[in-house]
């Protein structure tokens, strides 16, 4: 390219002014050379600038895509948690019904059967993390907003895992090891007409009078009430935080789209 520039410069100098002195010709040659070099450098800089703009556009597009997927994950996770929350609240009503009957030594009623069949159950919902896994595979730095990136990571890496751990501890320690063995020893499960899988279960006490006086059963029910209240509180809190994070992600997407 330099040889071509040199030939062009020499040709222009020769054609434009053959009467110039050698010194003048050299000066003009230098000026032409500088001009040609400046044009080449400007061309390179412009090309690099456009390449940088294209790369920035691609990164912004990837960032928006990831944020949208994260928001979809959060919405799906929230819906799962809301279902668990409503179910746990219903189960808590059964626990409180049993507590009322035991503390006030009320006469047995068939209305207790649904409470006796279901009071010890708990359910859980795993968070949806496909978008977050993709986020990690691309690189957390793709989200430029440091504060937002930290909040997203904390929710997926910490908050969701705490909820999952609490449910697993209950299922493994309280339900499987204590309440369920007591249940099959002191209650008889039955299925009302037209009942379907997934319905709340029914059970009759083998000896209701025994339950009225049994300290272990009262303690089991009290422990379940305490644990369930904590689960309900945790779910209500995480749902609020999910909504807050979704709002921040939505605002960030809108900001990026305006660029």
C-alpha positions as CSV (number, residue, x, y, z in Angstrom):
1,X,0.0,0.0,0.0
2,X,2.9,2.4,0.8
3,X,4.4,1.8,-2.7
4,X,1.1,2.7,-4.3
5,X,0.8,5.9,-2.2
6,X,4.3,6.8,-3.1
7,X,3.7,6.3,-6.9
8,X,0.5,8.4,-6.7
9,X,2.3,11.2,-4.9
10,X,5.2,11.2,-7.4
11,X,2.8,11.2,-10.3
12,X,0.8,14.1,-8.9
13,X,3.9,16.2,-8.2
14,X,5.2,15.5,-11.7
15,X,1.9,16.2,-13.5
16,X,0.8,19.3,-11.5
17,X,3.9,21.4,-11.5
18,X,7.0,20.4,-13.5
19,X,8.5,23.9,-13.0
20,X,9.0,23.5,-9.2
21,X,12.4,23.4,-7.8
22,X,13.6,20.1,-6.2
23,X,13.2,21.5,-2.7
24,X,9.7,22.6,-3.4
25,X,8.9,19.3,-4.9
26,X,10.1,17.5,-1.8
27,X,8.0,19.8,0.4
28,X,5.0,19.1,-1.7
29,X,5.8,15.4,-1.6
30,X,6.0,15.5,2.2
31,X,2.6,17.3,2.4
32,X,1.0,14.8,0.0
33,X,2.5,11.9,2.0
34,X,1.2,13.3,5.3
35,X,-2.2,13.8,3.7
36,X,-2.4,10.3,2.3
37,X,-1.3,8.8,5.7
38,X,-3.9,10.9,7.5
39,X,-6.6,9.6,5.2
40,X,-5.5,6.0,5.7
41,X,-5.4,6.4,9.5
42,X,-8.8,8.0,9.5
43,X,-10.2,5.2,7.4
44,X,-8.8,2.7,9.8
45,X,-10.2,4.6,12.8
46,X,-13.6,4.9,11.3
47,X,-13.7,1.2,10.5
48,X,-12.6,0.3,14.1
49,X,-15.3,2.7,15.4
50,X,-18.0,1.0,13.4
51,X,-16.8,-2.4,14.4
52,X,-16.8,-1.3,18.1
53,X,-20.4,0.0,17.6
54,X,-21.5,-3.3,16.1
55,X,-19.8,-5.3,18.9
56,X,-21.4,-3.1,21.5
57,X,-24.8,-3.6,19.9
58,X,-24.4,-7.3,19.9
59,X,-23.4,-7.3,23.6
60,X,-26.4,-5.1,24.4
61,X,-28.7,-7.5,22.5
62,X,-27.3,-10.4,24.5
63,X,-27.7,-8.5,27.8
64,X,-31.4,-7.7,27.0
65,X,-32.0,-11.4,26.0
66,X,-30.5,-12.6,29.3
67,X,-32.4,-10.1,31.4
68,X,-35.7,-11.1,29.7
69,X,-35.0,-14.8,30.4
70,X,-34.1,-14.0,34.0
71,X,-37.4,-12.2,34.4
72,X,-39.3,-15.1,32.9
73,X,-37.5,-17.4,35.4
74,X,-38.4,-15.2,38.3
75,X,-42.1,-15.0,37.2
76,X,-42.3,-18.8,36.9
77,X,-40.6,-19.3,40.3
78,X,-42.9,-16.7,41.9
79,X,-46.0,-18.5,40.6
80,X,-44.7,-21.8,42.1
81,X,-44.0,-20.1,45.4
82,X,-47.5,-18.6,45.4
83,X,-49.1,-22.0,45.0
84,X,-47.0,-23.4,47.9
85,X,-47.9,-20.3,50.0
86,X,-51.6,-20.8,49.5
87,X,-51.3,-24.5,50.2
88,X,-49.3,-24.0,53.4
89,X,-51.8,-21.5,54.6
90,X,-54.6,-24.0,54.1
91,X,-52.6,-26.7,55.9
92,X,-52.0,-24.2,58.8
93,X,-55.8,-23.9,59.2
94,X,-55.9,-27.7,59.7
95,X,-53.2,-27.4,62.4
96,X,-55.0,-24.7,64.2
97,X,-58.2,-26.7,64.0
98,X,-56.5,-29.6,65.7
99,X,-54.9,-27.3,68.3
100,X,-58.3,-25.8,69.1
101,X,-59.9,-29.3,69.6
102,X,-57.0,-30.6,71.7
103,X,-56.7,-27.5,73.9
104,X,-60.4,-27.2,74.6
105,X,-60.9,-31.0,74.7
106,X,-63.8,-30.8,72.2
107,X,-65.8,-33.8,71.2
108,X,-64.6,-35.5,68.1
109,X,-66.3,-34.4,64.8
110,X,-66.0,-35.8,61.3
111,X,-65.0,-32.3,60.2
112,X,-61.6,-33.1,61.8
113,X,-60.8,-36.0,59.4
114,X,-59.5,-33.7,56.7
115,X,-57.3,-32.0,59.3
116,X,-56.0,-35.3,60.7
117,X,-55.3,-36.6,57.2
118,X,-53.4,-33.5,56.0
119,X,-52.0,-31.6,59.0
120,X,-48.4,-33.0,58.7
121,X,-47.9,-32.5,55.0
122,X,-45.8,-29.9,53.3
123,X,-45.0,-29.1,49.7
124,X,-42.3,-27.3,47.9
125,X,-41.5,-25.7,44.5
126,X,-38.1,-25.6,43.0
127,X,-37.0,-22.3,41.4
128,X,-36.7,-22.1,37.6
129,X,-33.0,-21.4,36.8
130,X,-32.5,-22.1,33.1
131,X,-32.0,-18.4,32.3
132,X,-29.6,-18.0,35.2
133,X,-27.6,-21.0,34.1
134,X,-27.3,-19.4,30.6
135,X,-26.4,-16.1,32.3
136,X,-23.5,-17.8,34.0
137,X,-22.3,-19.7,30.9
138,X,-22.2,-16.4,28.9
139,X,-20.4,-14.6,31.8
140,X,-21.9,-12.6,34.6
141,X,-20.1,-9.5,33.3
142,X,-22.5,-9.3,30.4
143,X,-24.9,-7.4,32.7
144,X,-23.2,-4.1,33.1
145,X,-25.3,-2.8,36.0
146,X,-23.2,-3.9,39.0
147,X,-26.0,-3.4,41.6
148,X,-28.5,-5.3,39.5
149,X,-26.1,-8.1,38.7
150,X,-25.3,-8.6,42.4
151,X,-29.0,-8.7,43.3
152,X,-29.7,-11.3,40.6
153,X,-26.8,-13.5,41.7
154,X,-27.8,-13.3,45.4
155,X,-31.3,-14.3,44.7
156,X,-30.5,-17.3,42.6
157,X,-27.4,-18.4,44.6
158,X,-28.6,-17.7,48.1
159,X,-32.3,-16.8,48.6
160,X,-33.7,-19.7,46.5
161,X,-31.3,-22.2,48.1
162,X,-32.3,-21.1,51.6
163,X,-36.0,-21.7,50.8
164,X,-35.2,-25.1,49.3
165,X,-33.0,-26.0,52.3
166,X,-35.7,-25.1,54.8
167,X,-38.3,-27.3,53.0
168,X,-35.9,-30.2,52.8
169,X,-35.1,-30.0,56.5
170,X,-38.8,-30.1,57.3
171,X,-39.5,-33.0,54.9
172,X,-36.5,-35.0,56.0
173,X,-36.4,-34.3,59.8
174,X,-39.9,-33.5,61.0
175,X,-42.2,-35.1,58.5
176,X,-40.4,-38.4,57.6
177,X,-38.7,-39.0,60.9
178,X,-41.5,-37.9,63.4
179,X,-44.9,-36.9,62.2
180,X,-45.4,-39.5,59.5
181,X,-44.5,-42.5,61.7
182,X,-46.9,-41.2,64.3
183,X,-49.5,-40.7,61.7
184,X,-49.5,-44.3,60.4
185,X,-49.6,-45.6,64.0
186,X,-52.5,-43.5,65.3
187,X,-54.7,-42.8,62.3
188,X,-56.5,-44.7,59.6
189,X,-56.5,-43.1,56.2
190,X,-59.7,-43.3,54.0
191,X,-60.8,-41.9,50.7
192,X,-64.2,-40.1,50.4
193,X,-66.3,-40.8,47.3
194,X,-65.2,-38.7,44.2
195,X,-61.9,-37.9,45.8
196,X,-59.0,-37.6,43.3
197,X,-55.2,-37.8,43.6
198,X,-53.9,-34.5,44.8
199,X,-56.9,-33.7,47.0
200,X,-56.3,-33.0,50.7
201,X,-56.4,-36.4,52.5
202,X,-58.7,-37.8,55.2
203,X,-57.9,-39.9,58.2
204,X,-59.8,-41.0,61.3
205,X,-58.1,-41.3,64.7
206,X,-57.8,-44.8,66.0
207,X,-58.3,-43.5,69.6
208,X,-59.4,-39.8,69.7
209,X,-59.4,-39.8,73.5
210,X,-55.8,-40.9,73.5
211,X,-54.9,-37.9,71.3
212,X,-56.6,-35.5,73.6
213,X,-54.2,-36.4,76.4
214,X,-51.1,-37.3,74.4
215,X,-48.3,-34.8,74.9
216,X,-46.3,-36.1,72.0
217,X,-49.1,-35.5,69.5
218,X,-49.6,-32.0,70.9
219,X,-45.9,-31.3,70.6
220,X,-45.8,-32.6,67.0
221,X,-48.7,-30.4,66.0
222,X,-47.2,-27.3,67.8
223,X,-43.8,-27.9,66.1
224,X,-45.5,-28.2,62.7
225,X,-47.4,-24.9,63.3
226,X,-44.1,-23.2,64.2
227,X,-42.3,-24.5,61.2
228,X,-45.2,-23.8,58.8
229,X,-45.5,-20.2,60.1
230,X,-41.8,-19.7,59.3
231,X,-42.2,-21.2,55.8
232,X,-45.2,-18.9,55.2
233,X,-43.3,-15.8,56.3
234,X,-40.3,-16.8,54.2
235,X,-42.4,-17.3,51.1
236,X,-44.3,-14.0,51.5
237,X,-40.9,-12.2,51.9
238,X,-39.3,-13.9,48.9
239,X,-42.3,-13.2,46.7
240,X,-42.1,-9.5,47.5
241,X,-38.3,-9.5,46.7
242,X,-38.9,-11.3,43.4
243,X,-41.4,-8.6,42.4
244,X,-39.0,-5.9,43.4
245,X,-36.1,-7.5,41.4
246,X,-38.4,-8.1,38.4
247,X,-39.3,-4.4,38.4
248,X,-35.6,-3.4,38.5
249,X,-34.8,-5.8,35.6
250,X,-37.8,-4.4,33.6
251,X,-36.5,-0.9,34.1
252,X,-33.0,-1.9,33.0
253,X,-34.3,-3.5,29.8
254,X,-36.2,-0.3,29.0
255,X,-33.1,1.7,29.5
256,X,-31.0,-0.5,27.3
257,X,-33.6,-0.4,24.5
258,X,-33.4,3.3,24.4
259,X,-29.7,3.3,23.6
